Amino acid sequence: SSTVQNLGGNLLLCDDLSDTGVTLTRSVDWLKKYPPLKGRIKSIKTAVLWKKAKSTFKPDFCAVTLKNNPWIVQPFERYEEIRINELIKKHKNKG
């Protein structure tokens, strides 16, 4: 999404992670084919925080290139830390 009325020119596509590379590859392809942008894009650059070893996509900018493929838990992913019994208790009280 964008607040710009007439998007085009030089674009920077950002993502947190290049895991397999499929999402970024398809996103760049989609942007190039998107009718309102067709013929209006000068260049598309990509930036990620992390790139896993198995990723087939090579971003233009990358904060950390990982030597392997670790599971990354984002700080906003509370469900990665919650226990099953906590979920049961939470949803039992809603019933």
BELQUILIN-V833222 format. One record per backbone hydrogen bond with DSSP energy under -1.0 kcal/mol. NH is the residue of the N-H (numbers start at 1). CO is the residue of the C=O. E is the energy in kcal/mol with one decimal. If there is no record, write none. Layout:
BEGIN
((NH:CO:E) (NH:CO:E))
END
This chain:
BEGIN
((9:40:-3.7) (11:43:-3.0) (13:45:-3.0) (15:47:-2.1) (18:50:-2.4) (25:21:-2.2) (26:22:-2.7) (27:23:-2.3) (28:24:-2.4) (29:25:-2.0) (30:26:-2.7) (31:27:-2.5) (32:28:-2.0) (33:29:-1.3) (34:30:-1.5) (37:34:-2.0) (38:34:-1.6) (40:37:-3.1) (42:9:-2.7) (43:9:-1.3) (45:11:-2.9) (47:13:-2.2) (48:61:-2.1) (50:16:-1.9) (51:64:-1.9) (52:18:-2.4) (53:68:-1.8) (55:52:-1.4) (56:20:-2.7) (61:46:-1.9) (63:48:-1.9) (64:49:-2.1) (66:51:-2.8) (77:74:-1.9) (78:76:-1.5) (80:77:-1.4) (81:78:-1.8) (82:78:-1.0) (87:83:-1.7) (88:84:-2.4) (89:85:-2.2) (90:86:-2.4) (91:87:-2.5) (92:88:-2.1) (93:89:-1.4))
END
